[in-house]
Amino acid sequence: MNQREDFMPTAPADPDLTASRQAITRTHSENEQGTAILKNGADVTPECITWLWNPYLAAGKIHILAGPPGVGKTTCALRMLASISSGGPLPDGTTATKRDVMIWTGEDGIADTLAPRLLAMKADMRKVHFVDGARDAGGVREFDPAHDIPLLDEAISRAGLDLGMVLLDPIVSTFSGDSHKNAEVRRSMQPVADLARRHNCAVVGITHFSKGTQGRDPTERVNGSIAVGAVARVVMVCAKLPEDSELGEGCVFMIAKSNIGLDTGGFRYHLEQVPVPGYTEMFASVAVFDEGLDATAREILRHVDASPAEDKEVQQDITSFLRDLLADRRVDSKQVEADVRGAGYSMDKARRAAKKLGVVPKKYPGMKSGWYWELPKFAKHPEDGEVCTPKRLQTSQTSEDLGANHETS
């Protein structure tokens, strides 16, 4: 018995199916379109994922690193590149295998930004390669990621590089069509996926969050078509923590999605300006990773959806709204919630504003009566520059009382 006999069907062939296959083969021959290539399952040898940094960077796969502007996404990616180029420590304390790395960027200068940052993060610059243009029949020109990935593929092979990681910043520059159309995005990303597979390297693409996506699944927040996050095997996110976050100060680097490994966990990090070794009075930004975080990206992003400035402005707006709503009268809790939501605010922010205004929910007389909100008599308007809290709060009422479901939804 040969190796495949265990997988062969024992029932007689379906004559209709056989005829259909013959018709398909004949059509392909007539149209000279070739034929599909099939591989039997018995001929497939299972392989383990090769990790450059488990579970963040996998050889032969596309990765996305997304987040809002100004949080150091590129600097975090350069931190990984530096470790791989030097065989140095990764953020979790493990040691990278030393390999070549490559960078294409349409946003940062090579000599004045990228190289200083890599040097400051102890990269081995002999293993770092920058995509600095393209050459064709018309001469030297700018490298166009939307059309020139095959040229880059050939250049890597000619140079004989042992490529570990490629950074594409931004990844949307590789899209030749509409970045919001799934089919066009998938078609544009195929050459990138082929490059990653052929050279067994991790390709990391940088991109932004789409506007107005707060609260949604982190993968759905990636800018452009949902195919961007779907094609990537690993999606990572960066974000800045608000000043009053219970998680502390700084930024977070998290796994948002993984089809090949763990999809939780990450690190807090912060950005520093440090001297560039060997260059007097030259400084560069570096990403310094702090302690690990055992949580999901969605849980962490709940703390960072609004920047401090945005959050402060919203809180000022809703504080004024509540002050006007409750001016000189008591308002039923259900009506407060209806008015707050009707004005486009969240009840969480309303409760925070109520606490600052000194609002104490009170119960109407009677065992089955509901609750109402009322301003303390001495509370001033926020525009007066002062928001008072009552001098004596009932000790039996806590901040949870402001959100309690006292016959409200």
N, C-alpha and C positions, 0 to 999 in steps of 0.2 A: 504494500500500500504506500503510495507516495504521500507527501506531506499535506496535500490538499484534499485527499479523498474524504477526510472527515467532514469537510465543508461542502461537498458536492451534494445536490439534491438527489433523492432516491426516486422521487415520483417522475413519471414520463414528462417530457417537455410539453408545454402548452403550445399547440400548433398555431394559435392566433398570435401568441407572444413571439414565436419564432419568425412568423411571417412579418410581424411588425419590425423586428430587429433587422431582417433582411431588407425591408423597405427603407429603413433609416440609413443603413450602410450604403445602399444603392444611391439614395439621394445625395449623401455626402460625396460619393465618388463622382457622381454626375456634376455636382457643383464645385468639385475640387476644394471642398472646405476642410478636408481632413477628417479625423475622428477623435473622439474623447479617449483619454488614456485612463485605464482602470488599474487599481492595485488590489490584490486580494489581501484580506486581513491577516492571513497566515504568513505573508511576506513582510509584515510590519514588525520591527523590533522596537518595543517601548523605550523611550528615552526620558531621563530626568531633566527638569528645568535647570539650566546653568545660571546661577545667580552671581552677579557682580556684587550685589548688596541685597541680601534676603531680608524682607520681601519687597524691596523698593525698585531694584534694577535687575532686569532679567535679560540675558544675552539672547539676541535674535528677535526681540520684541519691540513694539512701539509703546512709548510712555508719554503721558501728558502731564505737565506741571502748570496748574492754573491758579489764578487769584486776582485780586484787585490791583490796580497800579500802586507802585511805591512801597511794596512789602518785601522786595528783595528776592523775587522769584529767580531771576537770572543769577544772582549772587549765590543762592542756595544750590543751583545747578552747577555753578563753577566750583563750589565746595566739593561736590561729588567728583567732578572731573579732576580736580587737583589731587584727590586721594588716589584715584585710579592711575593717574599718570606717574605718581611717585611710589605706588604700593604702600601708601601711608594709612593711618587710622581713619575709619569711617565714623560718622556721628555716634554710632552705638558702641564704639570701642573695638569692633572687629577690624581686621587688616585687609585692605583691598589687594587683589592680584594686580601686579603692575602691567599695564597695557597702554597702547597708544590711545589718544583721545582726539576728537575733532570738533571744531566749532564753525558754524555759519551763523552770522547775525546780520540783520538789516537795521539794527537799532543802536548798537554800541560800537565805538571805535576800538580797533584792535590794539593800537599802540598806547592810547591814553586811558583806556578803561579796562579791557579784558586782560591784557598782559600784566598790568600792575596788580589787579585783583588776584590773578592766578599765582603770581610770585609771592604776594602777601600770604596766600594760603598754602605755600610751600609746594607748588606744583613742580614737576620735573619738566621744564620747558622743552627739553629734547624730545619728549613724548607728546607734545602738544602741537596740533596742526590746525591752521586756520584756512578756511576756504576764502581765497582772496581774489577770485575772478574766474573767468572761463575764456577759452581760446577756441575759435572756429575759423572757417574760411575767411571770415571778415576781419580777423585779428583778435586782439584781447578786448574783452568787454566785461560788464558786470555779470556776476553769477545770478541766474534766475532759478530759484528753487522750484518754481512751478513747471519748468521744462528741462532743467539741467541735472536732475538727480541721476539719470543714467550716465552722464559725463563724470559725475562725482564717483559713481560706482566703479567706472573704469579706472579713474585716477588712483583710487584706493588699491585696486588690484595691481596696477603698474608699480606703485610705491612699495608693495609688499608689506603693508602695515598690519600689525596685530591689533586690530581696532577693538577697543572695549566699549567706548561710549561716543555717541555723536549728539551734539546739541544743535537744534534748529530753533532759532529765535527771531521772529515768531513762526509757529507752525503754519499759520494761515497763509504765509507766503508761498507754501507749496501747493496751494489750491489754484487750479487753473480756471475753475468755473465759479459758480455761486456757492459761497461758503455755507449757505443755509439750505442747500439742497442735498439730501442724503446721497443720492446716486453720484452726483458730481464730486462730493467730498470723498466718498469711498474710492472712486476712480483715481482721484488725485493722490490719495494716500497709498495706493498700491505700490508705486515705485519705491516709496519710503520703506514700506514693509518688506519689499524684495531686498533692498539694500541691507536692512537689519538682519534678515535671514541669511543672505549669502556671506556676510562678513561676521556673523555671529556676535553682533554688537547690540548694545542697548541704545535705541534712538529716543531722545527726550525732546519733545516739542513744547515750547513755552507759549502760553496764551492767557487771555483775560477771562474774568467772569462776565457774563452778559448782564446788562443793566436790568434792574427790576426783578431779579430772580431770588431775592432774599427769602429764606425759608424753604426753598425747594431742595430736592436731592442734589448734593454737590456735583454729581456727574451731569445733571441736567443744567447746571449753571455755567458749564464750559461754553465759551463764546462760539457761535456758529451752529451748524447742524448738530443734532444729537449723535450723528455718525462719528463726530470727532472723538467723543468719549467712548463710543461703542467699539470703534476700530482699535483703539488703544487697549492693550492688555492690562495696563496699570495706569490709574489716574491719581495724581497727587495734587494737593492744594496747599497754598500758603495764604495766611491772613494775619492781620494785626489785631491784637487784643485791645479792647477799650481800656481807658485809663482806670476805670473803676471795676474791672473784671475780677471776679472771685478767683480766676486762674492766675492772676498776677499780671505783670507787665511783659512787653515784648511781642513776639509773633509765634505762630504755630505752623508746623509743617506736618501734614497728615496724609495718610492713604485714604482716598475717597472710594476707590473701586479697584478690585483686582479679580481677573478671571483665572489667575494661575497661582495665587497664594493668599496669605492673610489680607483681609480688607479693613483692618482696624489698626490703630496705633499711630504714633508719630512722636514729634519732639517740639518742645518750645525752643525758640532761637532768638537771637538778637543780632543786630548789625553794629559793627564797630569800624572806626577808622584807625588803621594801624600803619606803621612805617613799612615801606617796600624795601626788602633786603637788597643792599648794594646800591641804593639810589638815595642820596642825601636829600632830606627835606621833601621826599615824595611819600604821599599817603594814599591808601586805597581802602575801599570797603571790603569787609570780610563777613561771612556768616558764621557765627559762633553758636553751635548747637548745645542746648542745655539738657535738662532732664527729659526722660521719655514720658509719653502720655498714653495711658491705657484707656482709650475711648474711640468712638467713631468720629469721622469728620463731621457728620451731621450734628452730633451732640456738641462738638466744639464750636462749630460755626454759629450755633445759636447765640453764643456769647459775642460774636464779632460781626453780625450782620449789619449793624449800624456803626459807623465811625463815631468817635467821641463828638465831633462837631455836629454831625447829623443828629445824633441822639440828643444832644443838648438843645438843638433847635426844635426838635419834635417835642421834647419835654416842656420847653417854654410855651410852645403853641397849645399843648393840651392843658397845661396849668392855667393859662388864660381862659381856655374854653371852659374848664370846670369852674373857675372863679365866676365867670359870667352865668353859667348854668345854675349855680347854687346861690347866686346873689340874693340875700334877704329872704330866702325861702328854703324849705326842706323839699327834697325830691325823692320820690320812691326809687328804691334800688333798681327795680326792673326798668324804670324809665331812664335812669342814669345810663344803664348799660345799653339800652336801645339808642339813646342820643349819642353816646360815645362811639358806638360802632357805626351809626349812621353818618357820623362826621369823618369816618375813615381812620379812627384811632383804635389801638388795641386796648383791651381791658388791663393788661399788665402795666402798660404805660400810664393808664388812668389811675391805677392804684398807687403807683409811685408818685404821681402828681398829687393825689389826694393826701398821701402821707405827708408830703412837704407842706401842703396847705393846712394840715391839722384837722382834716375831715375825720370824724369818728362816726362810723355807721351806728345808727340807733334803731331800736325796735319800737314800732307803734304799740300803744297800750293794747293789751289783750293777748291771750295765749296763742291765738291763731293769726295774729296780725303779722304783716310783713316788716321789712326794714327800709330805712330811708337814710339818705346822705344829707349832711348839713354842715355848713361852714361854721367854725368858731367865730364869735362876734368880733374878735380883735384881729382876724386875719386881714392882711393888707393885699392889695393888688400887686402881682409880680412886677408891674411897671414901676411901682414905688421903690423898687430896689430891695424889698424885704419880704420874705415869706415866713410867716410865723408858724410855730407849732404850739399846741396847747401846753400850758404849764403843768396841767395835771391830766394824764390820760388814765382811763380805767385800766387797772392792771390785768383784768380778766380779758381784755381785748388786745390781740396781737396783730401783726401785719397780715396774718392769715385771715383775720376778720374782714379785712377790706376785700378779700376775694372769696369769702365764704359764700356758700350757696344758700343763704338764708331766704328760702323760698324764691330765689332767683335762679336763672339758668346759668 
